[in-house]
Amino acid sequence: MVTYYRVIDRDECGQILANRIPEYAQACEILHFLQKDYPHARLEIESYNTSPVRNGFGRDPDLH
């Protein structure tokens, strides 16, 4: 599993303002800049996990 981060606006029903940020430090920096652009918004960082393997890549059932 790969962990990514996104910055969301809690006031706008969880609207995603920045997505697929690979490092937490980068997410904090982006959050800092977005807070300057949206000073009254309730922004926060959220982490999520994804699989590094895309759908369709894996074992071929026809070979077994």
N, CA, C, O and CB atoms as a CASP TS submission, in Angstrom:
PFRMAT TS
TARGET T0000
AUTHOR 0000-0000-0000
METHOD Language model
MODEL 1
PARENT N/A
ATOM      1  N   MET     1       0.832  -1.178   0.000  1.00  0.00           N
ATOM      2  CA  MET     1       0.000   0.000   0.000  1.00  0.00           C
ATOM      3  C   MET     1       0.881   1.247   0.000  1.00  0.00           C
ATOM      4  O   MET     1       1.939   1.285   0.628  1.00  0.00           O
ATOM      5  CB  MET     1      -0.949  -0.005   1.209  1.00  0.00           C
ATOM      6  N   VAL     2       0.421   2.249  -0.710  1.00  0.00           N
ATOM      7  CA  VAL     2       1.109   3.532  -0.785  1.00  0.00           C
ATOM      8  C   VAL     2       0.233   4.575  -0.104  1.00  0.00           C
ATOM      9  O   VAL     2      -0.968   4.638  -0.364  1.00  0.00           O
ATOM     10  CB  VAL     2       1.419   3.932  -2.269  1.00  0.00           C
ATOM     11  N   THR     3       0.815   5.384   0.757  1.00  0.00           N
ATOM     12  CA  THR     3       0.071   6.422   1.460  1.00  0.00           C
ATOM     13  C   THR     3       0.242   7.753   0.743  1.00  0.00           C
ATOM     14  O   THR     3       1.360   8.180   0.454  1.00  0.00           O
ATOM     15  CB  THR     3       0.534   6.532   2.928  1.00  0.00           C
ATOM     16  N   TYR     4      -0.870   8.393   0.465  1.00  0.00           N
ATOM     17  CA  TYR     4      -0.888   9.735  -0.114  1.00  0.00           C
ATOM     18  C   TYR     4      -1.669  10.645   0.825  1.00  0.00           C
ATOM     19  O   TYR     4      -2.363  10.181   1.729  1.00  0.00           O
ATOM     20  CB  TYR     4      -1.516   9.732  -1.551  1.00  0.00           C
ATOM     21  N   TYR     5      -1.544  11.936   0.595  1.00  0.00           N
ATOM     22  CA  TYR     5      -2.229  12.925   1.416  1.00  0.00           C
ATOM     23  C   TYR     5      -3.019  13.860   0.519  1.00  0.00           C
ATOM     24  O   TYR     5      -2.680  14.054  -0.649  1.00  0.00           O
ATOM     25  CB  TYR     5      -1.226  13.718   2.285  1.00  0.00           C
ATOM     26  N   ARG     6      -4.077  14.438   1.074  1.00  0.00           N
ATOM     27  CA  ARG     6      -4.862  15.442   0.365  1.00  0.00           C
ATOM     28  C   ARG     6      -5.301  16.508   1.354  1.00  0.00           C
ATOM     29  O   ARG     6      -5.438  16.257   2.552  1.00  0.00           O
ATOM     30  CB  ARG     6      -6.090  14.801  -0.342  1.00  0.00           C
ATOM     31  N   VAL     7      -5.517  17.705   0.823  1.00  0.00           N
ATOM     32  CA  VAL     7      -6.000  18.818   1.638  1.00  0.00           C
ATOM     33  C   VAL     7      -7.468  19.000   1.298  1.00  0.00           C
ATOM     34  O   VAL     7      -7.833  19.160   0.133  1.00  0.00           O
ATOM     35  CB  VAL     7      -5.174  20.144   1.383  1.00  0.00           C
ATOM     36  N   ILE     8      -8.307  18.975   2.327  1.00  0.00           N
ATOM     37  CA  ILE     8      -9.746  19.092   2.104  1.00  0.00           C
ATOM     38  C   ILE     8     -10.309  20.279   2.876  1.00  0.00           C
ATOM     39  O   ILE     8      -9.746  20.727   3.875  1.00  0.00           O
ATOM     40  CB  ILE     8     -10.467  17.796   2.519  1.00  0.00           C
ATOM     41  N   ASP     9     -11.426  20.766   2.382  1.00  0.00           N
ATOM     42  CA  ASP     9     -12.136  21.878   3.015  1.00  0.00           C
ATOM     43  C   ASP     9     -13.342  21.288   3.734  1.00  0.00           C
ATOM     44  O   ASP     9     -14.293  20.848   3.089  1.00  0.00           O
ATOM     45  CB  ASP     9     -12.571  22.976   1.961  1.00  0.00           C
ATOM     46  N   ARG    10     -13.311  21.274   5.048  1.00  0.00           N
ATOM     47  CA  ARG    10     -14.399  20.701   5.846  1.00  0.00           C
ATOM     48  C   ARG    10     -15.674  21.535   5.768  1.00  0.00           C
ATOM     49  O   ARG    10     -16.764  21.005   5.981  1.00  0.00           O
ATOM     50  CB  ARG    10     -13.966  20.566   7.296  1.00  0.00           C
ATOM     51  N   ASP    11     -15.560  22.832   5.467  1.00  0.00           N
ATOM     52  CA  ASP    11     -16.748  23.680   5.366  1.00  0.00           C
ATOM     53  C   ASP    11     -17.535  23.418   4.084  1.00  0.00           C
ATOM     54  O   ASP    11     -18.742  23.660   4.045  1.00  0.00           O
ATOM     55  CB  ASP    11     -16.349  25.143   5.431  1.00  0.00           C
ATOM     56  N   GLU    12     -16.881  22.933   3.051  1.00  0.00           N
ATOM     57  CA  GLU    12     -17.531  22.693   1.761  1.00  0.00           C
ATOM     58  C   GLU    12     -17.781  21.200   1.541  1.00  0.00           C
ATOM     59  O   GLU    12     -17.534  20.689   0.448  1.00  0.00           O
ATOM     60  CB  GLU    12     -16.674  23.260   0.616  1.00  0.00           C
ATOM     61  N   CYS    13     -18.255  20.513   2.541  1.00  0.00           N
ATOM     62  CA  CYS    13     -18.606  19.090   2.460  1.00  0.00           C
ATOM     63  C   CYS    13     -17.439  18.218   2.003  1.00  0.00           C
ATOM     64  O   CYS    13     -17.627  17.267   1.244  1.00  0.00           O
ATOM     65  CB  CYS    13     -19.774  18.901   1.516  1.00  0.00           C
ATOM     66  N   GLY    14     -16.254  18.542   2.463  1.00  0.00           N
ATOM     67  CA  GLY    14     -15.103  17.710   2.148  1.00  0.00           C
ATOM     68  C   GLY    14     -14.523  17.917   0.770  1.00  0.00           C
ATOM     69  O   GLY    14     -13.903  17.003   0.226  1.00  0.00           O
ATOM     70  N   GLN    15     -14.702  19.089   0.186  1.00  0.00           N
ATOM     71  CA  GLN    15     -14.160  19.364  -1.143  1.00  0.00           C
ATOM     72  C   GLN    15     -12.642  19.218  -1.111  1.00  0.00           C
ATOM     73  O   GLN    15     -11.977  19.755  -0.226  1.00  0.00           O
ATOM     74  CB  GLN    15     -14.564  20.785  -1.625  1.00  0.00           C
ATOM     75  N   ILE    16     -12.100  18.487  -2.083  1.00  0.00           N
ATOM     76  CA  ILE    16     -10.662  18.253  -2.163  1.00  0.00           C
ATOM     77  C   ILE    16     -10.009  19.422  -2.901  1.00  0.00           C
ATOM     78  O   ILE    16     -10.359  19.721  -4.043  1.00  0.00           O
ATOM     79  CB  ILE    16     -10.353  16.900  -2.877  1.00  0.00           C
ATOM     80  N   LEU    17      -9.058  20.077  -2.237  1.00  0.00           N
ATOM     81  CA  LEU    17      -8.354  21.205  -2.839  1.00  0.00           C
ATOM     82  C   LEU    17      -6.999  20.800  -3.409  1.00  0.00           C
ATOM     83  O   LEU    17      -6.519  21.417  -4.360  1.00  0.00           O
ATOM     84  CB  LEU    17      -8.169  22.307  -1.816  1.00  0.00           C
ATOM     85  N   ALA    18      -6.389  19.788  -2.849  1.00  0.00           N
ATOM     86  CA  ALA    18      -5.120  19.246  -3.353  1.00  0.00           C
ATOM     87  C   ALA    18      -5.138  17.749  -3.084  1.00  0.00           C
ATOM     88  O   ALA    18      -5.567  17.310  -2.017  1.00  0.00           O
ATOM     89  CB  ALA    18      -3.864  19.943  -2.672  1.00  0.00           C
ATOM     90  N   ASN    19      -4.672  16.963  -4.053  1.00  0.00           N
ATOM     91  CA  ASN    19      -4.798  15.515  -3.947  1.00  0.00           C
ATOM     92  C   ASN    19      -3.512  14.827  -4.383  1.00  0.00           C
ATOM     93  O   ASN    19      -2.702  15.393  -5.117  1.00  0.00           O
ATOM     94  CB  ASN    19      -5.974  15.017  -4.788  1.00  0.00           C
ATOM     95  N   ARG    20      -3.341  13.592  -3.916  1.00  0.00           N
ATOM     96  CA  ARG    20      -2.230  12.711  -4.296  1.00  0.00           C
ATOM     97  C   ARG    20      -0.865  13.332  -3.992  1.00  0.00           C
ATOM     98  O   ARG    20       0.046  13.305  -4.820  1.00  0.00           O
ATOM     99  CB  ARG    20      -2.319  12.374  -5.778  1.00  0.00           C
ATOM    100  N   ILE    21      -0.749  13.884  -2.806  1.00  0.00           N
ATOM    101  CA  ILE    21       0.507  14.472  -2.349  1.00  0.00           C
ATOM    102  C   ILE    21       1.329  13.340  -1.725  1.00  0.00           C
ATOM    103  O   ILE    21       0.855  12.677  -0.803  1.00  0.00           O
ATOM    104  CB  ILE    21       0.261  15.655  -1.317  1.00  0.00           C
ATOM    105  N   PRO    22       2.545  13.112  -2.212  1.00  0.00           N
ATOM    106  CA  PRO    22       3.289  11.922  -1.777  1.00  0.00           C
ATOM    107  C   PRO    22       3.888  11.990  -0.377  1.00  0.00           C
ATOM    108  O   PRO    22       4.121  10.944   0.229  1.00  0.00           O
ATOM    109  CB  PRO    22       4.376  11.666  -2.731  1.00  0.00           C
ATOM    110  N   GLU    23       4.145  13.186   0.160  1.00  0.00           N
ATOM    111  CA  GLU    23       4.796  13.282   1.469  1.00  0.00           C
ATOM    112  C   GLU    23       4.019  14.227   2.385  1.00  0.00           C
ATOM    113  O   GLU    23       3.426  15.208   1.937  1.00  0.00           O
ATOM    114  CB  GLU    23       6.254  13.766   1.316  1.00  0.00           C
ATOM    115  N   TYR    24       4.039  13.906   3.671  1.00  0.00           N
ATOM    116  CA  TYR    24       3.308  14.708   4.651  1.00  0.00           C
ATOM    117  C   TYR    24       3.860  16.129   4.731  1.00  0.00           C
ATOM    118  O   TYR    24       3.101  17.086   4.882  1.00  0.00           O
ATOM    119  CB  TYR    24       3.368  14.046   6.027  1.00  0.00           C
ATOM    120  N   ALA    25       5.180  16.266   4.631  1.00  0.00           N
ATOM    121  CA  ALA    25       5.793  17.597   4.699  1.00  0.00           C
ATOM    122  C   ALA    25       5.308  18.480   3.549  1.00  0.00           C
ATOM    123  O   ALA    25       5.069  19.673   3.733  1.00  0.00           O
ATOM    124  CB  ALA    25       7.331  17.485   4.669  1.00  0.00           C
ATOM    125  N   GLN    26       5.166  17.894   2.377  1.00  0.00           N
ATOM    126  CA  GLN    26       4.643  18.642   1.230  1.00  0.00           C
ATOM    127  C   GLN    26       3.189  19.029   1.456  1.00  0.00           C
ATOM    128  O   GLN    26       2.775  20.132   1.099  1.00  0.00           O
ATOM    129  CB  GLN    26       4.775  17.817  -0.059  1.00  0.00           C
ATOM    130  N   ALA    27       2.420  18.133   2.042  1.00  0.00           N
ATOM    131  CA  ALA    27       1.020  18.421   2.338  1.00  0.00           C
ATOM    132  C   ALA    27       0.905  19.583   3.322  1.00  0.00           C
ATOM    133  O   ALA    27       0.015  20.424   3.191  1.00  0.00           O
ATOM    134  CB  ALA    27       0.323  17.173   2.902  1.00  0.00           C
ATOM    135  N   CYS    28       1.797  19.631   4.302  1.00  0.00           N
ATOM    136  CA  CYS    28       1.791  20.738   5.268  1.00  0.00           C
ATOM    137  C   CYS    28       2.110  22.063   4.587  1.00  0.00           C
ATOM    138  O   CYS    28       1.510  23.091   4.900  1.00  0.00           O
ATOM    139  CB  CYS    28       2.800  20.473   6.396  1.00  0.00           C
ATOM    140  N   GLU    29       3.051  22.033   3.660  1.00  0.00           N
ATOM    141  CA  GLU    29       3.407  23.254   2.935  1.00  0.00           C
ATOM    142  C   GLU    29       2.255  23.733   2.053  1.00  0.00           C
ATOM    143  O   GLU    29       1.963  24.928   1.998  1.00  0.00           O
ATOM    144  CB  GLU    29       4.659  23.019   2.081  1.00  0.00           C
ATOM    145  N   ILE    30       1.611  22.811   1.375  1.00  0.00           N
ATOM    146  CA  ILE    30       0.459  23.156   0.538  1.00  0.00           C
ATOM    147  C   ILE    30      -0.675  23.691   1.401  1.00  0.00           C
ATOM    148  O   ILE    30      -1.340  24.658   1.028  1.00  0.00           O
ATOM    149  CB  ILE    30      -0.016  21.931  -0.274  1.00  0.00           C
ATOM    150  N   LEU    31      -0.898  23.064   2.552  1.00  0.00           N
ATOM    151  CA  LEU    31      -1.924  23.535   3.484  1.00  0.00           C
ATOM    152  C   LEU    31      -1.645  24.976   3.904  1.00  0.00           C
ATOM    153  O   LEU    31      -2.559  25.798   3.971  1.00  0.00           O
ATOM    154  CB  LEU    31      -1.990  22.620   4.724  1.00  0.00           C
ATOM    155  N   HIS    32      -0.391  25.274   4.184  1.00  0.00           N
ATOM    156  CA  HIS    32       0.000  26.620   4.580  1.00  0.00           C
ATOM    157  C   HIS    32      -0.365  27.645   3.502  1.00  0.00           C
ATOM    158  O   HIS    32      -0.909  28.704   3.814  1.00  0.00           O
ATOM    159  CB  HIS    32       1.501  26.668   4.870  1.00  0.00           C
ATOM    160  N   PHE    33      -0.068  27.336   2.236  1.00  0.00           N
ATOM    161  CA  PHE    33      -0.381  28.254   1.146  1.00  0.00           C
ATOM    162  C   PHE    33      -1.887  28.374   0.912  1.00  0.00           C
ATOM    163  O   PHE    33      -2.392  29.462   0.634  1.00  0.00           O
ATOM    164  CB  PHE    33       0.305  27.796  -0.132  1.00  0.00           C
ATOM    165  N   LEU    34      -2.595  27.261   1.025  1.00  0.00           N
ATOM    166  CA  LEU    34      -4.044  27.301   0.827  1.00  0.00           C
ATOM    167  C   LEU    34      -4.737  28.085   1.944  1.00  0.00           C
ATOM    168  O   LEU    34      -5.756  28.733   1.703  1.00  0.00           O
ATOM    169  CB  LEU    34      -4.610  25.878   0.757  1.00  0.00           C
ATOM    170  N   GLN    35      -4.195  28.032   3.157  1.00  0.00           N
ATOM    171  CA  GLN    35      -4.788  28.798   4.257  1.00  0.00           C
ATOM    172  C   GLN    35      -4.660  30.297   4.006  1.00  0.00           C
ATOM    173  O   GLN    35      -5.500  31.075   4.460  1.00  0.00           O
ATOM    174  CB  GLN    35      -4.122  28.426   5.593  1.00  0.00           C
ATOM    175  N   LYS    36      -3.620  30.705   3.289  1.00  0.00           N
ATOM    176  CA  LYS    36      -3.490  32.117   2.921  1.00  0.00           C
ATOM    177  C   LYS    36      -4.521  32.506   1.871  1.00  0.00           C
ATOM    178  O   LYS    36      -5.036  33.624   1.889  1.00  0.00           O
ATOM    179  CB  LYS    36      -2.079  32.408   2.400  1.00  0.00           C
ATOM    180  N   ASP    37      -4.828  31.577   0.945  1.00  0.00           N
ATOM    181  CA  ASP    37      -5.821  31.840  -0.092  1.00  0.00           C
ATOM    182  C   ASP    37      -7.248  31.769   0.446  1.00  0.00           C
ATOM    183  O   ASP    37      -8.126  32.498  -0.018  1.00  0.00           O
ATOM    184  CB  ASP    37      -5.653  30.853  -1.231  1.00  0.00           C
ATOM    185  N   TYR    38      -7.479  30.899   1.416  1.00  0.00           N
ATOM    186  CA  TYR    38      -8.812  30.697   1.999  1.00  0.00           C
ATOM    187  C   TYR    38      -8.724  30.878   3.514  1.00  0.00           C
ATOM    188  O   TYR    38      -8.785  29.889   4.245  1.00  0.00           O
ATOM    189  CB  TYR    38      -9.378  29.279   1.640  1.00  0.00           C
ATOM    190  N   PRO    39      -8.585  32.097   4.001  1.00  0.00           N
ATOM    191  CA  PRO    39      -8.330  32.305   5.441  1.00  0.00           C
ATOM    192  C   PRO    39      -9.487  31.902   6.360  1.00  0.00           C
ATOM    193  O   PRO    39      -9.260  31.621   7.537  1.00  0.00           O
ATOM    194  CB  PRO    39      -8.009  33.751   5.682  1.00  0.00           C
ATOM    195  N   HIS    40     -10.706  31.867   5.856  1.00  0.00           N
ATOM    196  CA  HIS    40     -11.847  31.541   6.712  1.00  0.00           C
ATOM    197  C   HIS    40     -12.302  30.084   6.565  1.00  0.00           C
ATOM    198  O   HIS    40     -13.239  29.657   7.240  1.00  0.00           O
ATOM    199  CB  HIS    40     -13.003  32.468   6.396  1.00  0.00           C
ATOM    200  N   ALA    41     -11.654  29.335   5.699  1.00  0.00           N
ATOM    201  CA  ALA    41     -12.033  27.938   5.481  1.00  0.00           C
ATOM    202  C   ALA    41     -11.416  27.055   6.561  1.00  0.00           C
ATOM    203  O   ALA    41     -10.378  27.379   7.138  1.00  0.00           O
ATOM    204  CB  ALA    41     -11.591  27.462   4.077  1.00  0.00           C
ATOM    205  N   ARG    42     -12.076  25.943   6.815  1.00  0.00           N
ATOM    206  CA  ARG    42     -11.587  24.951   7.784  1.00  0.00           C
ATOM    207  C   ARG    42     -10.880  23.845   6.995  1.00  0.00           C
ATOM    208  O   ARG    42     -11.502  22.849   6.627  1.00  0.00           O
ATOM    209  CB  ARG    42     -12.773  24.361   8.668  1.00  0.00           C
ATOM    210  N   LEU    43      -9.590  24.018   6.740  1.00  0.00           N
ATOM    211  CA  LEU    43      -8.812  23.086   5.927  1.00  0.00           C
ATOM    212  C   LEU    43      -8.084  22.092   6.816  1.00  0.00           C
ATOM    213  O   LEU    43      -7.671  22.414   7.931  1.00  0.00           O
ATOM    214  CB  LEU    43      -7.809  23.841   5.041  1.00  0.00           C
ATOM    215  N   GLU    44      -7.936  20.876   6.301  1.00  0.00           N
ATOM    216  CA  GLU    44      -7.156  19.879   7.029  1.00  0.00           C
ATOM    217  C   GLU    44      -6.556  18.869   6.065  1.00  0.00           C
ATOM    218  O   GLU    44      -6.988  18.726   4.921  1.00  0.00           O
ATOM    219  CB  GLU    44      -8.026  19.165   8.073  1.00  0.00           C
ATOM    220  N   ILE    45      -5.548  18.179   6.568  1.00  0.00           N
ATOM    221  CA  ILE    45      -4.861  17.151   5.788  1.00  0.00           C
ATOM    222  C   ILE    45      -5.467  15.804   6.126  1.00  0.00           C
ATOM    223  O   ILE    45      -5.705  15.483   7.291  1.00  0.00           O
ATOM    224  CB  ILE    45      -3.328  17.155   6.066  1.00  0.00           C
ATOM    225  N   GLU    46      -5.714  15.022   5.087  1.00  0.00           N
ATOM    226  CA  GLU    46      -6.281  13.685   5.246  1.00  0.00           C
ATOM    227  C   GLU    46      -5.362  12.698   4.521  1.00  0.00           C
ATOM    228  O   GLU    46      -4.918  12.973   3.406  1.00  0.00           O
ATOM    229  CB  GLU    46      -7.756  13.614   4.687  1.00  0.00           C
ATOM    230  N   SER    47      -5.082  11.579   5.130  1.00  0.00           N
ATOM    231  CA  SER    47      -4.260  10.557   4.470  1.00  0.00           C
ATOM    232  C   SER    47      -5.156   9.448   3.943  1.00  0.00           C
ATOM    233  O   SER    47      -6.232   9.186   4.481  1.00  0.00           O
ATOM    234  CB  SER    47      -3.196   9.980   5.444  1.00  0.00           C
ATOM    235  N   TYR    48      -4.687   8.798   2.872  1.00  0.00           N
ATOM    236  CA  TYR    48      -5.406   7.654   2.327  1.00  0.00           C
ATOM    237  C   TYR    48      -4.408   6.709   1.684  1.00  0.00           C
ATOM    238  O   TYR    48      -3.312   7.119   1.301  1.00  0.00           O
ATOM    239  CB  TYR    48      -6.483   8.102   1.304  1.00  0.00           C
ATOM    240  N   ASN    49      -4.783   5.457   1.568  1.00  0.00           N
ATOM    241  CA  ASN    49      -3.908   4.424   1.011  1.00  0.00           C
ATOM    242  C   ASN    49      -4.446   3.943  -0.323  1.00  0.00           C
ATOM    243  O   ASN    49      -5.656   3.833  -0.524  1.00  0.00           O
ATOM    244  CB  ASN    49      -3.767   3.242   1.985  1.00  0.00           C
ATOM    245  N   THR    50      -3.526   3.661  -1.228  1.00  0.00           N
ATOM    246  CA  THR    50      -3.890   3.068  -2.517  1.00  0.00           C
ATOM    247  C   THR    50      -2.940   1.916  -2.801  1.00  0.00           C
ATOM    248  O   THR    50      -1.849   1.837  -2.237  1.00  0.00           O
ATOM    249  CB  THR    50      -3.843   4.127  -3.668  1.00  0.00           C
ATOM    250  N   SER    51      -3.359   1.049  -3.661  1.00  0.00           N
ATOM    251  CA  SER    51      -2.527  -0.067  -4.062  1.00  0.00           C
ATOM    252  C   SER    51      -1.612   0.373  -5.202  1.00  0.00           C
ATOM    253  O   SER    51      -2.065   1.049  -6.126  1.00  0.00           O
ATOM    254  CB  SER    51      -3.393  -1.278  -4.483  1.00  0.00           C
ATOM    255  N   PRO    52      -0.333   0.003  -5.153  1.00  0.00           N
ATOM    256  CA  PRO    52       0.567   0.375  -6.241  1.00  0.00           C
ATOM    257  C   PRO    52       0.299  -0.415  -7.524  1.00  0.00           C
ATOM    258  O   PRO    52       0.801  -0.056  -8.589  1.00  0.00           O
ATOM    259  CB  PRO    52       2.002   0.171  -5.808  1.00  0.00           C
ATOM    260  N   VAL    53      -0.483  -1.481  -7.425  1.00  0.00           N
ATOM    261  CA  VAL    53      -0.801  -2.313  -8.581  1.00  0.00           C
ATOM    262  C   VAL    53      -2.104  -1.821  -9.183  1.00  0.00           C
ATOM    263  O   VAL    53      -3.121  -1.741  -8.494  1.00  0.00           O
ATOM    264  CB  VAL    53      -0.901  -3.819  -8.190  1.00  0.00           C
ATOM    265  N   ARG    54      -2.076  -1.493 -10.456  1.00  0.00           N
ATOM    266  CA  ARG    54      -3.290  -1.040 -11.132  1.00  0.00           C
ATOM    267  C   ARG    54      -4.195  -2.217 -11.448  1.00  0.00           C
ATOM    268  O   ARG    54      -3.742  -3.357 -11.549  1.00  0.00           O
ATOM    269  CB  ARG    54      -2.943  -0.281 -12.416  1.00  0.00           C
ATOM    270  N   ASN    55      -5.467  -1.929 -11.601  1.00  0.00           N
ATOM    271  CA  ASN    55      -6.414  -2.961 -12.014  1.00  0.00           C
ATOM    272  C   ASN    55      -6.001  -3.477 -13.390  1.00  0.00           C
ATOM    273  O   ASN    55      -5.605  -2.710 -14.267  1.00  0.00           O
ATOM    274  CB  ASN    55      -7.878  -2.409 -12.039  1.00  0.00           C
ATOM    275  N   GLY    56      -6.100  -4.774 -13.552  1.00  0.00           N
ATOM    276  CA  GLY    56      -5.743  -5.366 -14.822  1.00  0.00           C
ATOM    277  C   GLY    56      -4.325  -5.903 -14.846  1.00  0.00           C
ATOM    278  O   GLY    56      -3.970  -6.682 -15.730  1.00  0.00           O
ATOM    279  N   PHE    57      -3.513  -5.495 -13.887  1.00  0.00           N
ATOM    280  CA  PHE    57      -2.157  -6.019 -13.802  1.00  0.00           C
ATOM    281  C   PHE    57      -2.130  -7.057 -12.701  1.00  0.00           C
ATOM    282  O   PHE    57      -2.433  -6.759 -11.545  1.00  0.00           O
ATOM    283  CB  PHE    57      -1.117  -4.887 -13.537  1.00  0.00           C
ATOM    284  N   GLY    58      -1.783  -8.225 -13.045  1.00  0.00           N
ATOM    285  CA  GLY    58      -1.746  -9.303 -12.076  1.00  0.00           C
ATOM    286  C   GLY    58      -1.640 -10.616 -12.813  1.00  0.00           C
ATOM    287  O   GLY    58      -1.200 -10.663 -13.962  1.00  0.00           O
ATOM    288  N   ARG    59      -2.024 -11.631 -12.182  1.00  0.00           N
ATOM    289  CA  ARG    59      -1.888 -12.942 -12.792  1.00  0.00           C
ATOM    290  C   ARG    59      -2.982 -13.143 -13.828  1.00  0.00           C
ATOM    291  O   ARG    59      -4.124 -12.730 -13.628  1.00  0.00           O
ATOM    292  CB  ARG    59      -1.940 -14.050 -11.727  1.00  0.00           C
ATOM    293  N   ASP    60      -2.633 -13.764 -14.910  1.00  0.00           N
ATOM    294  CA  ASP    60      -3.560 -14.026 -15.999  1.00  0.00           C
ATOM    295  C   ASP    60      -4.280 -15.338 -15.715  1.00  0.00           C
ATOM    296  O   ASP    60      -3.637 -16.387 -15.695  1.00  0.00           O
ATOM    297  CB  ASP    60      -2.820 -14.078 -17.371  1.00  0.00           C
ATOM    298  N   PRO    61      -5.596 -15.317 -15.494  1.00  0.00           N
ATOM    299  CA  PRO    61      -6.303 -16.561 -15.149  1.00  0.00           C
ATOM    300  C   PRO    61      -6.285 -17.562 -16.303  1.00  0.00           C
ATOM    301  O   PRO    61      -6.468 -18.756 -16.065  1.00  0.00           O
ATOM    302  CB  PRO    61      -7.753 -16.255 -14.756  1.00  0.00           C
ATOM    303  N   ASP    62      -6.073 -17.126 -17.526  1.00  0.00           N
ATOM    304  CA  ASP    62      -6.051 -18.050 -18.660  1.00  0.00           C
ATOM    305  C   ASP    62      -4.790 -18.917 -18.659  1.00  0.00           C
ATOM    306  O   ASP    62      -4.753 -19.954 -19.322  1.00  0.00           O
ATOM    307  CB  ASP    62      -6.146 -17.273 -19.971  1.00  0.00           C
ATOM    308  N   LEU    63      -3.774 -18.507 -17.929  1.00  0.00           N
ATOM    309  CA  LEU    63      -2.541 -19.273 -17.886  1.00  0.00           C
ATOM    310  C   LEU    63      -2.593 -20.400 -16.872  1.00  0.00           C
ATOM    311  O   LEU    63      -1.689 -21.235 -16.831  1.00  0.00           O
ATOM    312  CB  LEU    63      -1.387 -18.369 -17.577  1.00  0.00           C
ATOM    313  N   HIS    64      -3.632 -20.440 -16.054  1.00  0.00           N
ATOM    314  CA  HIS    64      -3.706 -21.463 -14.986  1.00  0.00           C
ATOM    315  C   HIS    64      -4.808 -22.437 -15.234  1.00  0.00           C
ATOM    316  O   HIS    64      -5.010 -23.356 -14.441  1.00  0.00           O
ATOM    317  CB  HIS    64      -3.906 -20.822 -13.631  1.00  0.00           C
TER
END
